[in-house]
Amino acid sequence: MILINSSVWIDYFNSLDTQQTSKLDMLLDVEPLGIGDLILIEILQGFRLDKDYETAKQLLTSLSIFNMLNMESRLNRLIISGICGNEALQ
């Protein structure tokens, strides 16, 4: 399983021809790939057109999706939001 980071996906969906996007294009057909939940959200919120969003969503959600924040990180975020108010979650 290979986890692909956001910069490679951004270049891929912007049709940039880089060494990393060429490798990703090859791996999509032959290797199990994964994506982090935060990366998934980051990538999907960058699309302007619904059609492009749906195409990317279909591809990305077909991959194995991993939680990137562990429970301790989630609890720390709750503590921060309690100190700072609800604005910390936005």
Phi and psi in radians as a Rosetta constraint file:
Dihedral C 1 N 2 CA 2 C 2 CIRCULARHARMONIC -2.023 0.35
Dihedral N 2 CA 2 C 2 N 3 CIRCULARHARMONIC 2.237 0.35
Dihedral C 2 N 3 CA 3 C 3 CIRCULARHARMONIC -1.648 0.35
Dihedral N 3 CA 3 C 3 N 4 CIRCULARHARMONIC 2.153 0.35
Dihedral C 3 N 4 CA 4 C 4 CIRCULARHARMONIC -1.740 0.35
Dihedral N 4 CA 4 C 4 N 5 CIRCULARHARMONIC 2.305 0.35
Dihedral C 4 N 5 CA 5 C 5 CIRCULARHARMONIC -1.515 0.35
Dihedral N 5 CA 5 C 5 N 6 CIRCULARHARMONIC 2.968 0.35
Dihedral C 5 N 6 CA 6 C 6 CIRCULARHARMONIC -1.119 0.35
Dihedral N 6 CA 6 C 6 N 7 CIRCULARHARMONIC -0.650 0.35
Dihedral C 6 N 7 CA 7 C 7 CIRCULARHARMONIC -1.099 0.35
Dihedral N 7 CA 7 C 7 N 8 CIRCULARHARMONIC -0.620 0.35
Dihedral C 7 N 8 CA 8 C 8 CIRCULARHARMONIC -1.205 0.35
Dihedral N 8 CA 8 C 8 N 9 CIRCULARHARMONIC -0.762 0.35
Dihedral C 8 N 9 CA 9 C 9 CIRCULARHARMONIC -1.099 0.35
Dihedral N 9 CA 9 C 9 N 10 CIRCULARHARMONIC -0.727 0.35
Dihedral C 9 N 10 CA 10 C 10 CIRCULARHARMONIC -1.064 0.35
Dihedral N 10 CA 10 C 10 N 11 CIRCULARHARMONIC -0.830 0.35
Dihedral C 10 N 11 CA 11 C 11 CIRCULARHARMONIC -1.076 0.35
Dihedral N 11 CA 11 C 11 N 12 CIRCULARHARMONIC -0.708 0.35
Dihedral C 11 N 12 CA 12 C 12 CIRCULARHARMONIC -1.067 0.35
Dihedral N 12 CA 12 C 12 N 13 CIRCULARHARMONIC -0.863 0.35
Dihedral C 12 N 13 CA 13 C 13 CIRCULARHARMONIC -1.286 0.35
Dihedral N 13 CA 13 C 13 N 14 CIRCULARHARMONIC -0.307 0.35
Dihedral C 13 N 14 CA 14 C 14 CIRCULARHARMONIC -1.610 0.35
Dihedral N 14 CA 14 C 14 N 15 CIRCULARHARMONIC 0.165 0.35
Dihedral C 14 N 15 CA 15 C 15 CIRCULARHARMONIC 1.004 0.35
Dihedral N 15 CA 15 C 15 N 16 CIRCULARHARMONIC 0.598 0.35
Dihedral C 15 N 16 CA 16 C 16 CIRCULARHARMONIC -1.449 0.35
Dihedral N 16 CA 16 C 16 N 17 CIRCULARHARMONIC 2.334 0.35
Dihedral C 16 N 17 CA 17 C 17 CIRCULARHARMONIC -1.632 0.35
Dihedral N 17 CA 17 C 17 N 18 CIRCULARHARMONIC 1.696 0.35
Dihedral C 17 N 18 CA 18 C 18 CIRCULARHARMONIC -2.154 0.35
Dihedral N 18 CA 18 C 18 N 19 CIRCULARHARMONIC 2.952 0.35
Dihedral C 18 N 19 CA 19 C 19 CIRCULARHARMONIC -1.036 0.35
Dihedral N 19 CA 19 C 19 N 20 CIRCULARHARMONIC -0.697 0.35
Dihedral C 19 N 20 CA 20 C 20 CIRCULARHARMONIC -1.213 0.35
Dihedral N 20 CA 20 C 20 N 21 CIRCULARHARMONIC -0.727 0.35
Dihedral C 20 N 21 CA 21 C 21 CIRCULARHARMONIC -1.232 0.35
Dihedral N 21 CA 21 C 21 N 22 CIRCULARHARMONIC -0.590 0.35
Dihedral C 21 N 22 CA 22 C 22 CIRCULARHARMONIC -1.116 0.35
Dihedral N 22 CA 22 C 22 N 23 CIRCULARHARMONIC -0.751 0.35
Dihedral C 22 N 23 CA 23 C 23 CIRCULARHARMONIC -1.124 0.35
Dihedral N 23 CA 23 C 23 N 24 CIRCULARHARMONIC -0.756 0.35
Dihedral C 23 N 24 CA 24 C 24 CIRCULARHARMONIC -1.048 0.35
Dihedral N 24 CA 24 C 24 N 25 CIRCULARHARMONIC -0.800 0.35
Dihedral C 24 N 25 CA 25 C 25 CIRCULARHARMONIC -1.003 0.35
Dihedral N 25 CA 25 C 25 N 26 CIRCULARHARMONIC -0.712 0.35
Dihedral C 25 N 26 CA 26 C 26 CIRCULARHARMONIC -1.199 0.35
Dihedral N 26 CA 26 C 26 N 27 CIRCULARHARMONIC -0.756 0.35
Dihedral C 26 N 27 CA 27 C 27 CIRCULARHARMONIC -1.195 0.35
Dihedral N 27 CA 27 C 27 N 28 CIRCULARHARMONIC -0.495 0.35
Dihedral C 27 N 28 CA 28 C 28 CIRCULARHARMONIC -0.975 0.35
Dihedral N 28 CA 28 C 28 N 29 CIRCULARHARMONIC -0.524 0.35
Dihedral C 28 N 29 CA 29 C 29 CIRCULARHARMONIC -1.642 0.35
Dihedral N 29 CA 29 C 29 N 30 CIRCULARHARMONIC -0.236 0.35
Dihedral C 29 N 30 CA 30 C 30 CIRCULARHARMONIC -2.261 0.35
Dihedral N 30 CA 30 C 30 N 31 CIRCULARHARMONIC -0.225 0.35
Dihedral C 30 N 31 CA 31 C 31 CIRCULARHARMONIC -2.281 0.35
Dihedral N 31 CA 31 C 31 N 32 CIRCULARHARMONIC 2.419 0.35
Dihedral C 31 N 32 CA 32 C 32 CIRCULARHARMONIC -1.177 0.35
Dihedral N 32 CA 32 C 32 N 33 CIRCULARHARMONIC 2.218 0.35
Dihedral C 32 N 33 CA 33 C 33 CIRCULARHARMONIC -2.023 0.35
Dihedral N 33 CA 33 C 33 N 34 CIRCULARHARMONIC 2.690 0.35
Dihedral C 33 N 34 CA 34 C 34 CIRCULARHARMONIC -2.274 0.35
Dihedral N 34 CA 34 C 34 N 35 CIRCULARHARMONIC 2.869 0.35
Dihedral C 34 N 35 CA 35 C 35 CIRCULARHARMONIC -2.503 0.35
Dihedral N 35 CA 35 C 35 N 36 CIRCULARHARMONIC 2.494 0.35
Dihedral C 35 N 36 CA 36 C 36 CIRCULARHARMONIC -1.375 0.35
Dihedral N 36 CA 36 C 36 N 37 CIRCULARHARMONIC 2.609 0.35
Dihedral C 36 N 37 CA 37 C 37 CIRCULARHARMONIC -1.040 0.35
Dihedral N 37 CA 37 C 37 N 38 CIRCULARHARMONIC -0.663 0.35
Dihedral C 37 N 38 CA 38 C 38 CIRCULARHARMONIC -1.217 0.35
Dihedral N 38 CA 38 C 38 N 39 CIRCULARHARMONIC -0.638 0.35
Dihedral C 38 N 39 CA 39 C 39 CIRCULARHARMONIC -1.143 0.35
Dihedral N 39 CA 39 C 39 N 40 CIRCULARHARMONIC -0.749 0.35
Dihedral C 39 N 40 CA 40 C 40 CIRCULARHARMONIC -0.974 0.35
Dihedral N 40 CA 40 C 40 N 41 CIRCULARHARMONIC -0.855 0.35
Dihedral C 40 N 41 CA 41 C 41 CIRCULARHARMONIC -1.107 0.35
Dihedral N 41 CA 41 C 41 N 42 CIRCULARHARMONIC -0.778 0.35
Dihedral C 41 N 42 CA 42 C 42 CIRCULARHARMONIC -1.023 0.35
Dihedral N 42 CA 42 C 42 N 43 CIRCULARHARMONIC -0.785 0.35
Dihedral C 42 N 43 CA 43 C 43 CIRCULARHARMONIC -1.176 0.35
Dihedral N 43 CA 43 C 43 N 44 CIRCULARHARMONIC -0.850 0.35
Dihedral C 43 N 44 CA 44 C 44 CIRCULARHARMONIC -1.133 0.35
Dihedral N 44 CA 44 C 44 N 45 CIRCULARHARMONIC -0.550 0.35
Dihedral C 44 N 45 CA 45 C 45 CIRCULARHARMONIC -1.332 0.35
Dihedral N 45 CA 45 C 45 N 46 CIRCULARHARMONIC -0.061 0.35
Dihedral C 45 N 46 CA 46 C 46 CIRCULARHARMONIC -1.567 0.35
Dihedral N 46 CA 46 C 46 N 47 CIRCULARHARMONIC -0.088 0.35
Dihedral C 46 N 47 CA 47 C 47 CIRCULARHARMONIC -1.505 0.35
Dihedral N 47 CA 47 C 47 N 48 CIRCULARHARMONIC 2.410 0.35
Dihedral C 47 N 48 CA 48 C 48 CIRCULARHARMONIC -1.639 0.35
Dihedral N 48 CA 48 C 48 N 49 CIRCULARHARMONIC -0.588 0.35
Dihedral C 48 N 49 CA 49 C 49 CIRCULARHARMONIC -1.769 0.35
Dihedral N 49 CA 49 C 49 N 50 CIRCULARHARMONIC 2.385 0.35
Dihedral C 49 N 50 CA 50 C 50 CIRCULARHARMONIC -0.997 0.35
Dihedral N 50 CA 50 C 50 N 51 CIRCULARHARMONIC -0.703 0.35
Dihedral C 50 N 51 CA 51 C 51 CIRCULARHARMONIC -1.061 0.35
Dihedral N 51 CA 51 C 51 N 52 CIRCULARHARMONIC -0.798 0.35
Dihedral C 51 N 52 CA 52 C 52 CIRCULARHARMONIC -1.151 0.35
Dihedral N 52 CA 52 C 52 N 53 CIRCULARHARMONIC -0.700 0.35
Dihedral C 52 N 53 CA 53 C 53 CIRCULARHARMONIC -1.032 0.35
Dihedral N 53 CA 53 C 53 N 54 CIRCULARHARMONIC -0.837 0.35
Dihedral C 53 N 54 CA 54 C 54 CIRCULARHARMONIC -1.142 0.35
Dihedral N 54 CA 54 C 54 N 55 CIRCULARHARMONIC -0.692 0.35
Dihedral C 54 N 55 CA 55 C 55 CIRCULARHARMONIC -1.085 0.35
Dihedral N 55 CA 55 C 55 N 56 CIRCULARHARMONIC -0.828 0.35
Dihedral C 55 N 56 CA 56 C 56 CIRCULARHARMONIC -1.128 0.35
Dihedral N 56 CA 56 C 56 N 57 CIRCULARHARMONIC -0.749 0.35
Dihedral C 56 N 57 CA 57 C 57 CIRCULARHARMONIC -1.051 0.35
Dihedral N 57 CA 57 C 57 N 58 CIRCULARHARMONIC -0.739 0.35
Dihedral C 57 N 58 CA 58 C 58 CIRCULARHARMONIC -1.082 0.35
Dihedral N 58 CA 58 C 58 N 59 CIRCULARHARMONIC -0.775 0.35
Dihedral C 58 N 59 CA 59 C 59 CIRCULARHARMONIC -1.162 0.35
Dihedral N 59 CA 59 C 59 N 60 CIRCULARHARMONIC -0.881 0.35
Dihedral C 59 N 60 CA 60 C 60 CIRCULARHARMONIC -1.175 0.35
Dihedral N 60 CA 60 C 60 N 61 CIRCULARHARMONIC -0.643 0.35
Dihedral C 60 N 61 CA 61 C 61 CIRCULARHARMONIC -1.364 0.35
Dihedral N 61 CA 61 C 61 N 62 CIRCULARHARMONIC -0.125 0.35
Dihedral C 61 N 62 CA 62 C 62 CIRCULARHARMONIC -1.419 0.35
Dihedral N 62 CA 62 C 62 N 63 CIRCULARHARMONIC -0.217 0.35
Dihedral C 62 N 63 CA 63 C 63 CIRCULARHARMONIC -1.477 0.35
Dihedral N 63 CA 63 C 63 N 64 CIRCULARHARMONIC 2.882 0.35
Dihedral C 63 N 64 CA 64 C 64 CIRCULARHARMONIC -1.231 0.35
Dihedral N 64 CA 64 C 64 N 65 CIRCULARHARMONIC 2.256 0.35
Dihedral C 64 N 65 CA 65 C 65 CIRCULARHARMONIC -1.881 0.35
Dihedral N 65 CA 65 C 65 N 66 CIRCULARHARMONIC 2.238 0.35
Dihedral C 65 N 66 CA 66 C 66 CIRCULARHARMONIC -1.959 0.35
Dihedral N 66 CA 66 C 66 N 67 CIRCULARHARMONIC 2.460 0.35
Dihedral C 66 N 67 CA 67 C 67 CIRCULARHARMONIC -1.271 0.35
Dihedral N 67 CA 67 C 67 N 68 CIRCULARHARMONIC 2.240 0.35
Dihedral C 67 N 68 CA 68 C 68 CIRCULARHARMONIC -1.670 0.35
Dihedral N 68 CA 68 C 68 N 69 CIRCULARHARMONIC -0.350 0.35
Dihedral C 68 N 69 CA 69 C 69 CIRCULARHARMONIC -1.812 0.35
Dihedral N 69 CA 69 C 69 N 70 CIRCULARHARMONIC 2.252 0.35
Dihedral C 69 N 70 CA 70 C 70 CIRCULARHARMONIC -1.470 0.35
Dihedral N 70 CA 70 C 70 N 71 CIRCULARHARMONIC 3.057 0.35
Dihedral C 70 N 71 CA 71 C 71 CIRCULARHARMONIC -1.045 0.35
Dihedral N 71 CA 71 C 71 N 72 CIRCULARHARMONIC -0.691 0.35
Dihedral C 71 N 72 CA 72 C 72 CIRCULARHARMONIC -1.062 0.35
Dihedral N 72 CA 72 C 72 N 73 CIRCULARHARMONIC -0.721 0.35
Dihedral C 72 N 73 CA 73 C 73 CIRCULARHARMONIC -1.116 0.35
Dihedral N 73 CA 73 C 73 N 74 CIRCULARHARMONIC -0.699 0.35
Dihedral C 73 N 74 CA 74 C 74 CIRCULARHARMONIC -1.127 0.35
Dihedral N 74 CA 74 C 74 N 75 CIRCULARHARMONIC -0.737 0.35
Dihedral C 74 N 75 CA 75 C 75 CIRCULARHARMONIC -1.140 0.35
Dihedral N 75 CA 75 C 75 N 76 CIRCULARHARMONIC -0.715 0.35
Dihedral C 75 N 76 CA 76 C 76 CIRCULARHARMONIC -1.051 0.35
Dihedral N 76 CA 76 C 76 N 77 CIRCULARHARMONIC -0.673 0.35
Dihedral C 76 N 77 CA 77 C 77 CIRCULARHARMONIC -1.144 0.35
Dihedral N 77 CA 77 C 77 N 78 CIRCULARHARMONIC -0.673 0.35
Dihedral C 77 N 78 CA 78 C 78 CIRCULARHARMONIC -1.125 0.35
Dihedral N 78 CA 78 C 78 N 79 CIRCULARHARMONIC -0.706 0.35
Dihedral C 78 N 79 CA 79 C 79 CIRCULARHARMONIC -1.098 0.35
Dihedral N 79 CA 79 C 79 N 80 CIRCULARHARMONIC -0.796 0.35
Dihedral C 79 N 80 CA 80 C 80 CIRCULARHARMONIC -1.072 0.35
Dihedral N 80 CA 80 C 80 N 81 CIRCULARHARMONIC -0.740 0.35
Dihedral C 80 N 81 CA 81 C 81 CIRCULARHARMONIC -1.160 0.35
Dihedral N 81 CA 81 C 81 N 82 CIRCULARHARMONIC -0.543 0.35
Dihedral C 81 N 82 CA 82 C 82 CIRCULARHARMONIC -1.194 0.35
Dihedral N 82 CA 82 C 82 N 83 CIRCULARHARMONIC -0.600 0.35
Dihedral C 82 N 83 CA 83 C 83 CIRCULARHARMONIC -1.346 0.35
Dihedral N 83 CA 83 C 83 N 84 CIRCULARHARMONIC -0.728 0.35
Dihedral C 83 N 84 CA 84 C 84 CIRCULARHARMONIC -1.666 0.35
Dihedral N 84 CA 84 C 84 N 85 CIRCULARHARMONIC -0.169 0.35
Dihedral C 84 N 85 CA 85 C 85 CIRCULARHARMONIC 1.593 0.35
Dihedral N 85 CA 85 C 85 N 86 CIRCULARHARMONIC 3.128 0.35
Dihedral C 85 N 86 CA 86 C 86 CIRCULARHARMONIC -1.120 0.35
Dihedral N 86 CA 86 C 86 N 87 CIRCULARHARMONIC -0.345 0.35
Dihedral C 86 N 87 CA 87 C 87 CIRCULARHARMONIC -1.038 0.35
Dihedral N 87 CA 87 C 87 N 88 CIRCULARHARMONIC -0.440 0.35
Dihedral C 87 N 88 CA 88 C 88 CIRCULARHARMONIC -1.166 0.35
Dihedral N 88 CA 88 C 88 N 89 CIRCULARHARMONIC -0.389 0.35
Dihedral C 88 N 89 CA 89 C 89 CIRCULARHARMONIC -1.555 0.35
Dihedral N 89 CA 89 C 89 N 90 CIRCULARHARMONIC -0.143 0.35
